[in-house]
Each structure stands twice: as C-alpha cells, then as structure tokens.
C-alpha cells in the first residue's frame, strides 16, 4: 500500500460496524508505505496506523485534498 500524505482512509476494526475516517499526516516507511501517522476525524486524535489482518482499510482519496 503506497499512499500520499493528506489522503483519506476508512478504517474498520474488529467489532466496528461503521469504521472511522482518518487523514494521513505522514508515512514512516519509504515511498508512502506503512505505518502511517493519521488524524482521526471522529476523535481529533493523532495515532499510528499499522495495517493488520483484522483491519479493513479502504482508500477514499489518495491525493492531496
């Protein structure tokens, strides 16, 4: 997964029905690969997003918005 900063994601974890939308602030890996530092729109918190098998991650936008 190669994503740009300011792209938006829909992340759904175990037990979540709707998931949450977040904006990518930066990527720690080279060339836009995970892990990502994201800003969650629902809580306003910054967190580290590391893709795992139990998370469903859907790209909403992969361009600066």
PyMOL commands that set and color helices and strands:
alter all, ss='L'
color gray80, all
select strands_A, chain A and resi 8-12+20-27+36-40+46-49+56-61
alter strands_A, ss='S'
color yellow, strands_A
deselect
rebuild
show_as cartoon
